[in-house]
Each structure stands twice: as structure tokens, then as C-alpha cells.
Amino acid sequence: MTDTSFKKTFFSSWLYKLIPHPFLTAVLMIGWLMLMHQVNVGQLIIAMSAGIIIPKMTQFFIQPAEPVHWPTALKLFFIVLWDIIISNVRVAKQVLGPLENLHPKWLRVPLETTHPKVNTLLALIITTTPGTVSAGLDDDQNTILVHALSTDSIDSVIDEIKTRYEQPLIKIFGAKRIEDTP
């Protein structure tokens, strides 16, 4: 082992022992300073103490996060935000317009993975986007039951959900597709 790799390994393991969850440490420190509405030496010491002690006390309860593909996650965030804005306008027009123009439908969206985070976030995104609501996640059939406020084509709604939301979620978490598993 070279001297530089030894230093990196020693420092990273020492730092990990001191700060097991760096993100939580940063959030606690910033949160404390924001709550106190001031930054001085005393508050910095309290913030650093809380930021180190609380994660240390809870390190055995917090599971390490799995790797996330952040560029795709950021892109999906903006896609969902845009869809929420556009869907609000579309749903307002549909609800305030003639009721005979509404064509509500129940549909089952087949899922490509059994990854719990992917499927849960997909159901959450479907529910947050106005005009659709996820009513249930069926693990036996590996589908999400969705109610669409108005659609003429069930297949187009399913295709949109799968391409706009499910595919990026699979990439974000590196989930295995059902057909890829033996």
C-alpha cells in the first residue's frame, strides 16, 4: 500500500467514524443556525455538537443510502414539476367545462421492476400529478391501479406513465427489470 492511499484510507475511515452521516450532519448544523437566526461562535459550537452527536447516536438506525443517478433524478424532478403545472391547467379546464367531456377510466399499469423505492415513488408521482390518482399497488400482479380523470386512450396513459416516470426511476436507482432477473 502506498503512503498516499494509506492516508486516504485512514482519513476516510477516521472521518466516517466521527461523522457517519455527513448529509444529516450538514442539515442539522444548518437547521440549528437557521432556527437561532444568528451565527456566532457559541451557536456554531452548538450546531457542530448537534451535527456530530445526533447522527452518531442514530447511526445504527439509519441505513446507508443506495447509489442514485443524480443527473436523471434532477431531470425527473423538473419533468414532474412541469407535468404538475400543465396538469393543473388541463384538469381545471376539464372540471370547469362540460361534464360530458370527462371520460374517467380505471387502468392497471404493469410494472417493470419489483424495486420498492421505484414502485413507491412511481405511485407517489402518479398521485401528485393532477388528473391521475394511484389507488393501489398490487404486488401479486406487479401493477399499480390508477384512476385517470379523463382519457380516451388507456394505452397512451400507461405509455406516458412508463416512459416519463418509470423508466427514469429505474435508471435513478439502477433497479433490475423483471425480465432481467433469472
C-alpha positions as CSV (number, residue, x, y, z in Angstrom):
1,M,0.0,0.0,0.0
2,T,1.4,3.4,-0.9
3,D,1.7,6.2,1.6
4,T,-0.9,8.3,-0.1
5,S,-3.5,5.5,-0.3
6,F,-2.8,4.8,3.4
7,K,-3.5,8.4,4.3
8,K,-6.7,8.5,2.3
9,T,-8.0,5.2,3.8
10,F,-7.1,6.3,7.3
11,F,-8.6,9.7,6.9
12,S,-11.8,8.5,5.3
13,S,-12.3,5.7,8.0
14,W,-11.5,8.2,10.8
15,L,-13.8,10.8,9.3
16,Y,-16.6,8.2,8.8
17,K,-16.3,7.1,12.5
18,L,-16.6,10.8,13.5
19,I,-19.4,11.7,11.0
20,P,-21.2,8.6,9.9
21,H,-23.9,10.5,8.0
22,P,-22.4,13.7,6.6
23,F,-25.6,14.9,4.9
24,L,-27.5,14.6,8.1
25,T,-24.7,16.4,10.0
26,A,-24.9,19.3,7.5
27,V,-28.7,19.5,7.6
28,L,-28.7,19.6,11.4
29,M,-26.0,22.2,11.6
30,I,-27.7,24.5,9.0
31,G,-31.1,23.9,10.6
32,W,-29.8,24.8,14.0
33,L,-28.3,28.1,12.7
34,M,-31.4,28.9,10.8
35,L,-33.6,28.3,13.9
36,M,-31.3,30.6,16.0
37,H,-31.4,33.4,13.4
38,Q,-27.8,34.2,14.2
39,V,-24.3,32.9,13.6
40,N,-21.8,33.4,16.4
41,V,-19.1,31.2,18.0
42,G,-21.5,29.8,20.6
43,Q,-24.1,28.9,18.1
44,L,-21.5,27.4,15.7
45,I,-20.2,25.2,18.6
46,I,-23.8,24.0,19.5
47,A,-24.6,23.4,15.8
48,M,-21.4,21.4,15.3
49,S,-22.0,19.4,18.5
50,A,-25.6,18.6,17.5
51,G,-24.4,17.8,14.0
52,I,-21.9,15.3,15.3
53,I,-23.7,13.8,18.3
54,I,-27.2,13.2,16.9
55,P,-26.0,11.3,13.8
56,K,-23.6,9.4,16.0
57,M,-26.5,8.4,18.3
58,T,-28.7,7.3,15.4
59,Q,-26.1,5.7,13.1
60,F,-27.4,2.2,13.8
61,F,-31.0,3.1,12.9
62,I,-30.2,4.8,9.6
63,Q,-29.5,2.5,6.7
64,P,-26.8,3.6,4.2
65,A,-28.4,5.1,1.1
66,E,-28.1,3.2,-2.1
67,P,-26.4,5.0,-5.0
68,V,-28.6,7.3,-7.0
69,H,-28.0,8.5,-10.6
70,W,-28.4,12.3,-9.8
71,P,-28.5,13.8,-13.3
72,T,-31.5,11.6,-14.1
73,A,-33.1,12.4,-10.7
74,L,-32.7,16.1,-11.3
75,K,-34.2,15.8,-14.8
76,L,-37.1,13.7,-13.5
77,F,-37.7,16.4,-10.8
78,F,-38.2,19.0,-13.4
79,I,-40.3,16.8,-15.6
80,V,-42.7,16.0,-12.7
81,L,-42.8,19.7,-11.8
82,W,-43.6,20.7,-15.4
83,D,-46.3,17.9,-15.6
84,I,-47.9,19.1,-12.3
85,I,-48.2,22.7,-13.7
86,I,-49.6,21.6,-17.1
87,S,-51.9,19.1,-15.5
88,N,-53.3,21.7,-13.1
89,V,-54.4,23.8,-16.1
90,R,-55.7,20.8,-18.0
91,V,-57.7,19.5,-15.0
92,A,-59.1,23.0,-14.3
93,K,-60.4,23.2,-17.9
94,Q,-61.9,19.7,-17.7
95,V,-63.6,20.2,-14.4
96,L,-64.9,23.7,-15.2
97,G,-66.1,22.6,-18.6
98,P,-69.0,20.4,-19.6
99,L,-69.1,17.2,-17.6
100,E,-69.9,15.1,-20.7
101,N,-66.4,15.8,-21.9
102,L,-64.9,13.9,-18.9
103,H,-64.1,10.3,-19.6
104,P,-62.9,8.8,-16.3
105,K,-61.2,5.4,-16.5
106,W,-59.6,2.8,-14.2
107,L,-56.4,1.2,-15.5
108,R,-53.7,-1.1,-14.4
109,V,-50.1,0.0,-15.1
110,P,-47.8,-3.1,-15.4
111,L,-44.6,-2.5,-13.6
112,E,-41.2,-3.5,-15.0
113,T,-39.5,-3.9,-11.6
114,T,-40.2,-5.1,-8.1
115,H,-37.8,-2.5,-6.6
116,P,-39.8,-1.0,-3.7
117,K,-38.4,2.6,-4.0
118,V,-39.1,2.7,-7.7
119,N,-42.6,1.5,-7.4
120,T,-43.4,3.6,-4.4
121,L,-42.1,6.8,-6.0
122,L,-44.0,6.0,-9.2
123,A,-47.2,5.7,-7.2
124,L,-46.4,9.0,-5.5
125,I,-45.7,10.8,-8.8
126,I,-48.9,9.5,-10.3
127,T,-50.9,10.7,-7.3
128,T,-49.2,14.1,-7.2
129,T,-49.8,14.8,-10.9
130,P,-53.4,16.2,-11.2
131,G,-55.8,14.1,-13.2
132,T,-54.5,10.8,-12.1
133,V,-54.5,9.0,-8.7
134,S,-52.8,5.7,-7.8
135,A,-55.3,3.7,-5.9
136,G,-53.2,0.7,-5.0
137,L,-50.0,-1.2,-5.6
138,D,-50.7,-4.9,-6.3
139,D,-47.5,-6.9,-5.5
140,D,-49.1,-10.2,-6.7
141,Q,-49.7,-8.9,-10.2
142,N,-47.0,-6.3,-10.1
143,T,-49.3,-3.5,-11.2
144,I,-50.4,-0.1,-10.0
145,L,-54.2,0.6,-10.1
146,V,-54.7,4.1,-11.4
147,H,-57.7,6.3,-11.9
148,A,-57.5,8.8,-14.7
149,L,-59.9,11.7,-14.6
150,S,-60.4,11.9,-18.3
151,T,-58.8,9.8,-21.1
152,D,-59.9,8.3,-24.4
153,S,-56.9,6.0,-24.7
154,I,-55.9,3.9,-21.8
155,D,-52.8,2.7,-23.6
156,S,-51.5,6.2,-24.1
157,V,-51.8,7.0,-20.4
158,I,-50.0,3.8,-19.5
159,D,-47.3,4.5,-22.1
160,E,-46.9,8.1,-20.8
161,I,-46.5,6.9,-17.2
162,K,-44.0,4.2,-18.1
163,T,-41.8,6.4,-20.3
164,R,-41.9,9.7,-18.4
165,Y,-41.7,8.4,-14.9
166,E,-41.0,4.6,-14.5
167,Q,-38.0,4.4,-16.9
168,P,-36.2,7.3,-15.3
169,L,-36.9,5.9,-11.8
170,I,-35.4,2.6,-12.9
171,K,-32.3,4.4,-14.1
172,I,-32.1,6.5,-11.0
173,F,-32.0,3.5,-8.6
174,G,-30.3,1.1,-11.1
175,A,-33.2,-1.3,-10.5
176,K,-33.3,-4.6,-12.2
177,R,-36.2,-5.2,-14.6
178,I,-38.3,-8.3,-14.1
179,E,-37.3,-9.7,-17.5
180,D,-33.6,-9.3,-16.5
181,T,-33.9,-11.4,-13.3
182,P,-33.5,-15.2,-13.7
